[in-house]
Amino acid sequence: MIKNVLLLSLGWLSWLVLAGPFHTQQQLNEFTAGTEWFFAVESNLLPEAGRFRGRIELHNASGTALPAGISDWGWYFHSIRKIETTLSQGLQLEHIQGDLHRIVPTKDFAGLPTGQSIQLTFTSAPWVISYSDWMPRAFMVAGALQPAVFSNTDTEDFSRFVRPMTRPEQRLRNIGDGDKFATVTAERRFATNAQAVHANLSLTQLQQRIIPQPVQLQHRRGQTAFGTSWQLQAQGALANELAYLSEQLNRYFGQPLSGQTSSPVIELRLDANLPNLKPEGYQLTIERQRIRITGFDEAGVFYGIQSLLALLPAVSSDQVQLPQLTILDYPRYRWRGMHYDMARNFHGLDVTLRLIEQMGRYKLNKLHLHLTEDEGWRLEIPGLPELTGVGANRCFDLSEQHCLLTQLGTGPHSSGSGNGYYSRDDFIRILRHAKAHHIEVIPEIDMPGHARAAIKAMEARYQRLQAAGKPAEARRYLLSEANDTSEYLTVQNYNDNSINVCLDSTYAFIDKVMYELQQMYREAGLRLRVFHMGGDEVGAGSWQGAPACQQLFTEPLNGVAGAADLKPYFINRVAQLANQRGLAMAAWEDGLMADSTRPFRREQFDNSEVIVNAWDNIWEWGYGDRAYRFANAGYQVVQSAGTNLYFDHPQEAHPKERGYYWAARYTDTEKVFFYRPDHLYSNAEFTRDGTPITDLEALLGRALPQLEKPDNMLGIQGQVWGETIRTADQLEQMIYPRLIALAERAWHRADWEPNKGAPAARQSWQQFIQRLTTVEFPRLTQAGAGHYVPPPGAIREQGQIKANHAWPAIRIEYSLDQGQSWQPYQQPLQQEGEVWLRSRSLSDQLSRMIRL
């Protein structure tokens, strides 16, 4: 696909001969500083379902007028919806690649005088009902000058560049027989909150309601005074766990334990023969002079330590009281995972290390790192510098020889959001940190689709080595052909992101990456066990015009007779490479489907394990049973359900809530808590338009398979995808506290499952949320992590403003001066004018503001 970029470049170069209004960089900078850019949604309720009408507005308050006719300037902007070529107001709007679009003047452009405005109206698909569907950092390019960002869009504050979305046609979708997910208002939230019942756990009960809930807890009378006068003892095999506990207690008390031989003792032991203990399990016993943690294995001891730490009061003192008790505990599943996509937008090393720490705290044990994507390659690979030199950096370079095309709100400069990568040393540090927290890191190199960053990086490498007179070396890791005429468009609006599966250089590249990954794990003192190849969302039509594939079709008896054979051909070759290196293979479910209902035969892969992330459970699409189909076919399955376990979705149905909504209109903490992995079909509650599902088989028109091989169900995993998440703060707002609810379900099998409507289920939720808000929120903040707080509900009634909250221990504040000052809400307000309200957690984390 090299030619596509060259054509774009030539098209741009042709503009440079045109006269333009900007002769200096200062003129261009002043224009973009003085001109306001706005996105607006006019309607999502068009006659044609699944489409919306929007507009772009510009108001020229600068000192420079844009002349009429063709000129050398262009406006660029990011939109997750692909907008078809549109002519309006003498301007041509066109899609470039991914979310990047361009607007250029035609001969019919009437100009834009100072003080005047212009609007471009367009339609696209599907809908836009969230502010975060629009991306920041629209920018302008003029001649050979450096691009300049429209100043009002250079922000994460959507209100500065997105027009308000308040009307029903802006907030509802033309979907099904009507959108039944009404936008949450302050009044609706107030009514819902009024139905909430808060648990009333005593301080002792709250202390013992640790998360995740243990299998068995026996409380005895009496308390144990615990402080720095205690000592630590451990078997030699538990040196790492001993060091971890020592560090945590040192941090908690502000000084190390100073106990002597005769002092009370914490003992760490291993005993796989302890009755009723299972792998990763532990027994924690607290007596007056002794605390003993006995683990089935080292991981079990580590989790016993986490339960001990969870019993400590959130606020430390010189000496604290612990309940005398015995806990016997072990996990529900052996795979308790979190998937983290930093490939779309890179968020830095520190937030990754914090994620590992919180996963360890809540007994999650698999970190699935999505390291590569169309929009970025985020891991240094020795010998392939372009992967990070080009592939980890987005800027304005239509040739893509120095950086990738800008995407996802980065803007034209490398200093924009989302750029960066893990150095080799960073990744080894991540691996070691994860090891210390008993977490296995699963690296994902997404292919053959979702691979644009790698493709463009290897094209840049090819150009460099060709220019250096090294053609053979230039072709060694090439992932594309210049004369490939294949035509396709992916869900993310790319037409050049599929690795060419017919080139031997593709497999040389994959083997090189596998090798370097193995070396990093070895240096970290670990063994790479699982290689995740992605495999999802390959554009239909990929490779049909690739010369290398046409050649492959002519070779006899190779099992490749046409384009339909290429996907299994690729997967088999990757599986063989992984197997030769002793690696299990993992993939997203659609990467391993022979057709819409049948997985590839498990027997065709020699790998000891083939692990599948089953994600597509959009019930009305008919794919929600794939987790069972894969398990029954002999695959190892990780439930990764889009409807309940995708943490990049909004936390309530409101346009100000960040995230995509393709799988579910919203996914709040309660929805994660009530996911029932042992009863897959019990989770089929609503279709995407909000219609209740009362008979799943009737909805699908076919019988549903039952789980025949439960031993192949490894566990569950939360997912956070990064398209709309540009900063570390935004990331943690999306992850927490949903990750904590995930941990509860992954570790603890509740007696009330699958009946989420049972009184015991509601009581379990109420106790969980009381513990969450009173204990876990402060602990998160102490660890340096942010978290989401739902906004309050509010209503104006009989001249009074009343406010409430669904969660306990959440304070409500109000402002009468548009957020300049805040006061605690304690009783209904006698207030006629506008009132702003927000929630504040015990850890001083704030919700978004609402206005009444």
GIFENUR-V581519 format. One line per field, one symbol per residue. psi: psi as a letter, one per 40 degrees, with the letter a starting at -180 (. if undefined). burial: b if it has 24 or more other ideal C-beta (glycine too) atoms within 12 Angstrom, else e. A space follows every 50 residues. Layout:
# GIFENUR-V581519
psi=???
burial=???
This chain:
# GIFENUR-V581519
psi=eddddddddddddddeeiiieheidddddddddehhhiiihdhefidhie iihiihhhhgeaehihiiaiaeiihiihhehhhihhhhfeihhihchbeh iihiiaeeheigiheiiihhiiiaibihehdediiifiihhhbeiiihhh deegiehdeeehiigdideeeiighbfihegihhidddddddddehhhif hidddddegihihidhhhhiiiihhhaeeiihiiidefdddddddddddd ddeeiiieiadeiiihhhihgeehheiiheiihhhhidehhhhhidaddd ddddddddddehidhiidhihiihihhhiiidiehgihhhheddhheidd dddddddddddefiehhhhgeiadeihfhhhhegddddddeehhaggddf ediihiifedaeieeiieiiihidddddddddddddefhhhhhhghidaf fddddddddddddddddefgddddedfheihdfheihihidefiefehih eehddddddddddddddddddddefihhdhhhebeifhhhehedehdddd dddehifeegeadeedddddddddddddddefhiiiiideeehdaeehii hdeeheidihhhhhdgfhdeeeeeedddddddeeihhhhfhdddeheeii eighdehiiifddidigidddddehgdegdeeegdiideehhhdgddddd fiihiihdgdeehdaihihhiedegeiddddddddheddddddddddhhi dehegeeiddddddddddddddddddddddddeeiiiihiiiiiihhfei hiiiidiifhihiiheffediiihhdiihghdahhiiiihidefiiiiii h.
burial=bbebbeebeeebeebeeeebbbeeeebbbebbbbbbbbbbbbbbbbeeee bbbbbbbbebbbebebbeebbbbbbbbbbbbbbeebebbbbbbbbbbbbb bbbbbeeebebbeeeeebbbbbbbbbbbbbbbbbbbbbbbbbbebbbbbb bbbbbbebeebbbebeeeebbbbbbeeebebbbbbbbebbebbeebebbe beeeebbbbbbbbbbebeeeeeebebbbebbbbbeeebebbbebbbebbe ebbeeebeeeeeebbbbbbbbbebeebbebbbbbbbbeebbbbbbbbbbb bbbbbbbbbbbbbbeeeeebebbbbbbbbbbbbbbbbbbbbbbbbbbbbe bbbbbbbbbbbbbbbbbbbbbbbbbbbbbbbeebbbbbbbbbbbbbbbbb bebbbbbbbbbbebebbbbbbbebebbbebbebbbbbbbbbbbbbbbbbb bbbbbbbbbbbbbeeeeeeeeeeebbbbbbbbebebebbbbbbbbbbbbb bbbebbbbbbbbbbbbbbbbbeebebebbbbbbbbbbbbeebbbbbebbb ebeeeeeeebeebeebbbbbbbbbbbbbeebebbbbbbbbbbbeeeeebb ebebbebebbbbbbbbbbbbeebbbbbbbbbbbbbbbbbbbbbbbbbbbb bbbbbbbbbbbbbbbbbbbbbbbbbbbbbbbbbbbbbbbbeebeebeebb eeebbebeeeebbbbbbbbbbbbbbbbbbbbbbbbbbbbbbbbbbbbbbb ebbeebeeeeebebbbbbbbbbbbbbbbbbbbbebbbbbbbbbbbbeeee bbbbbbbbbbbbbbbeeeeeeeeebeeebebeeebbbbbbbbbebbbbbb bb
